[in-house]
Amino acid sequence: MSDVIIIGGGPSGLMAAASAAEHGANVLLVDKGNKLGRKLAISGGGRCNVTNRAEADELIKHIPGNGRFMYSPFAIFNNENIIAFFEGLGIKLKEEDRGRMFPVNDKAIEVVRVLLNRIRALNVEIRTKTEVKEVVFDHSNQTVTGVKLASGEVLYADNVIIAVGGMSVPHTGSTGDGYPWAKKAGHTVTELYPTEVPITCNDSFIHKKELQGVSLREVRLSVIDPKKGKVIKAHEGDMIFTHFGISGPIGLRCSQYVVKAKKKHGVKVIPMTIDLFPSENEGELQQRLMTVLKDQPKKALKNALSGFVPERMIATLLKKAEIDPLQIYHDITQEKIRTLTSVMKSFSINATGTLSIEKAFVTGGGVSVKEIIPKRMESKLVKGLFFCGEVLDLHGYTGGYNITVAFSTGYTAGRAAALGEDAN
Ligand SMILES: Cc1cc2nc3c(=O)[nH]c(=O)nc-3n(C[C@H](O)[C@H](O)[C@H](O)COP(=O)(O)OP(=O)(O)OC[C@H]3O[C@@H](n4cnc5c(N)ncnc54)[C@H](O)[C@@H]3O)c2cc1C
């Protein structure tokens, strides 16, 4: 019999295993896949964005929704601890834009390898190709007693850590298995939805693939309330047009607000806008635009705008402003220049939704954190039952925040499961 059984060998389960073993427990880690850390190995485009170097408050801000829950787990194991942990295992990390931390050699697989070496060195027993079918409870005294495998075998332990992830990218093993177990234990599972997922749009320029592949840098993308016309959420950064809509860092960040607004208002379309020049106000932009056009008085507008906005966007911008692309500066009215400026400051796009939860980077919703003791990651309802990682109603933006949540909650759960009351 083990002291702690961990179900799931993603970042949260692997860190929980290392932590529980470091704190003296006899640990068994089971995973239904033939390999551990499958999602971790493809994260960050195969480079693994292990964490983010932001200050605590910034980290929390990048975990929308229930981010404040993370204050306690971060007090036990935070981003700096994650960095020290990996550097201690010989993986040098580098900081990229916006605090994102990657292994110097850009190899996610190295991160998985050192984690596995660490838990093997700590004598964690590992069973792959071992699917857990259910968690076994003693309902008479609200305690956990072990897990039942798909094979029918029952494994006993006083502590079980559920680290099975969400239900996105299911070929990595995350197939939503943890939710029914949590419900059976009496837990609330909040509504599941795709987050950090590309947005679908129904505009004709999207259907016609006019902008497919066009990347925009340092723009502001806003999700607009369909009833009040006010901005629900705006993010600044980079994005890309796809053949079905928009993606890229700020597209992904805005996606959950599209999903929620659609649901809240019961509408089919959520308006969005792109500000191509967020650091200039409309007046400043208009002045600069006029100077550029005045300097090329004989050029057709479609050519004069070259270099001012991405080449492949010019035709769409002029069409939206109802300007003939062959017109020259002298033939164009002030009114039309104002309209073109407005289009650049508020390029409208109609979001119809997002790709599916399976195609999302992250699953939103999950086991309610209201029923979890944050400094232990233990259930408030069932003794010895712990949750960590994406199975919880916790999700961060891309940029290393999800893996940070997984490592932090995993470490905290492993420590508390090993130390029992001494962890408090
Ligand atoms: C393509 C991609 C790129 C990403 N990039 C980033 C990034 O750069 N930065 C970032 O912060 N986040 C990123 N994420 C999100 C991040 O990878 C996840 O949030 C994180 O992996 C969640 O960790 P986890 O341990 O909770 O679950 P998972 O990594 O999903 O692991 C769950 C494990 O549980 C096992 N399991 C499931 N059910 C059972 C069962 N019944 N029995 C036994 N085992 C079971 C699975 O086989 C799996 O190994 C990315 C996600 C994707 C899909």
The ligand as a Tripos MOL2 file, in Angstrom:
@<TRIPOS>MOLECULE
LIG
   53    58     1     0     0
SMALL
NO_CHARGES

@<TRIPOS>ATOM
      1 C1         -0.5590   22.4570  -27.4590 C.3       1 LIG1
      2 C2         -0.5520   23.0190  -26.0650 C.ar      1 LIG1
      3 C3          0.3980   23.9610  -25.7170 C.ar      1 LIG1
      4 C4          0.3860   24.5180  -24.4320 C.ar      1 LIG1
      5 N1          1.3250   25.4470  -24.1220 N.ar      1 LIG1
      6 C5          1.3160   25.9850  -22.8830 C.ar      1 LIG1
      7 C6          2.2890   26.9340  -22.5200 C.ar      1 LIG1
      8 O1          3.1730   27.2760  -23.3090 O.2       1 LIG1
      9 N2          2.2460   27.4530  -21.2690 N.ar      1 LIG1
     10 C7          1.2860   27.0770  -20.3620 C.ar      1 LIG1
     11 O2          1.3090   27.5680  -19.2380 O.2       1 LIG1
     12 N3          0.3830   26.1580  -20.6720 N.ar      1 LIG1
     13 C8          0.3680   25.6090  -21.8930 C.ar      1 LIG1
     14 N4         -0.5610   24.6820  -22.2170 N.ar      1 LIG1
     15 C9         -1.4840   24.2200  -21.1620 C.3       1 LIG1
     16 C10        -0.7650   23.2350  -20.2290 C.3       1 LIG1
     17 O3         -0.0080   22.3210  -20.9930 O.3       1 LIG1
     18 C11        -1.7820   22.4970  -19.3620 C.3       1 LIG1
     19 O4         -2.5290   23.4440  -18.6370 O.3       1 LIG1
     20 C12        -1.0930   21.5310  -18.4130 C.3       1 LIG1
     21 O5         -0.4540   20.5020  -19.1280 O.3       1 LIG1
     22 C13        -2.1050   20.9120  -17.4280 C.3       1 LIG1
     23 O6         -1.3870   20.0420  -16.6130 O.3       1 LIG1
     24 P1         -2.1020   18.9230  -15.7820 P.3       1 LIG1
     25 O7         -1.0210   18.1990  -15.0540 O.co2     1 LIG1
     26 O8         -3.2190   19.4750  -15.0040 O.co2     1 LIG1
     27 O9         -2.7900   17.9380  -16.8510 O.3       1 LIG1
     28 P2         -2.2800   17.2200  -18.2030 P.3       1 LIG1
     29 O10        -0.9890   17.8020  -18.6780 O.co2     1 LIG1
     30 O11        -3.4530   17.2820  -19.0960 O.co2     1 LIG1
     31 O12        -2.0020   15.7350  -17.7390 O.3       1 LIG1
     32 C14        -3.0380   14.8710  -17.3190 C.3       1 LIG1
     33 C15        -2.4980   13.4490  -17.2820 C.3       1 LIG1
     34 O13        -3.4900   12.6220  -16.6570 O.3       1 LIG1
     35 C16        -3.5590   11.3800  -17.3320 C.3       1 LIG1
     36 N5         -4.8950   10.8090  -17.1290 N.ar      1 LIG1
     37 C17        -6.0890   11.3410  -17.4970 C.ar      1 LIG1
     38 N6         -7.0960   10.5360  -17.1500 N.ar      1 LIG1
     39 C18        -6.5350    9.4500  -16.5370 C.ar      1 LIG1
     40 C19        -7.0630    8.2620  -15.9810 C.ar      1 LIG1
     41 N7         -8.3600    7.9900  -15.9910 N.pl3     1 LIG1
     42 N8         -6.1950    7.3430  -15.4670 N.ar      1 LIG1
     43 C20        -4.8560    7.5760  -15.4530 C.ar      1 LIG1
     44 N9         -4.3020    8.6900  -15.9920 N.ar      1 LIG1
     45 C21        -5.1300    9.6200  -16.5180 C.ar      1 LIG1
     46 C22        -3.2920   11.7320  -18.7890 C.3       1 LIG1
     47 O14        -2.8440   10.6300  -19.5250 O.3       1 LIG1
     48 C23        -2.2370   12.8490  -18.6580 C.3       1 LIG1
     49 O15        -0.9280   12.3210  -18.6860 O.3       1 LIG1
     50 C24        -0.5870   24.1100  -23.4830 C.ar      1 LIG1
     51 C25        -1.5380   23.1630  -23.8370 C.ar      1 LIG1
     52 C26        -1.5320   22.6240  -25.1200 C.ar      1 LIG1
     53 C27        -2.5620   21.6080  -25.4920 C.3       1 LIG1
@<TRIPOS>BOND
     1     1     2 1
     2     2     3 ar
     3     2    52 ar
     4     3     4 ar
     5     4     5 ar
     6     4    50 ar
     7     5     6 ar
     8     6     7 ar
     9     6    13 1
    10     7     8 2
    11     7     9 ar
    12     9    10 ar
    13    10    11 2
    14    10    12 ar
    15    12    13 ar
    16    13    14 ar
    17    14    15 1
    18    14    50 ar
    19    15    16 1
    20    16    17 1
    21    16    18 1
    22    18    19 1
    23    18    20 1
    24    20    21 1
    25    20    22 1
    26    22    23 1
    27    23    24 1
    28    24    25 2
    29    24    26 1
    30    24    27 1
    31    27    28 1
    32    28    29 2
    33    28    30 1
    34    28    31 1
    35    31    32 1
    36    32    33 1
    37    33    34 1
    38    33    48 1
    39    34    35 1
    40    35    36 1
    41    35    46 1
    42    36    37 ar
    43    36    45 ar
    44    37    38 ar
    45    38    39 ar
    46    39    40 ar
    47    39    45 ar
    48    40    41 1
    49    40    42 ar
    50    42    43 ar
    51    43    44 ar
    52    44    45 ar
    53    46    47 1
    54    46    48 1
    55    48    49 1
    56    50    51 ar
    57    51    52 ar
    58    52    53 1
@<TRIPOS>SUBSTRUCTURE
     1 LIG1         1 GROUP 0 **** ****
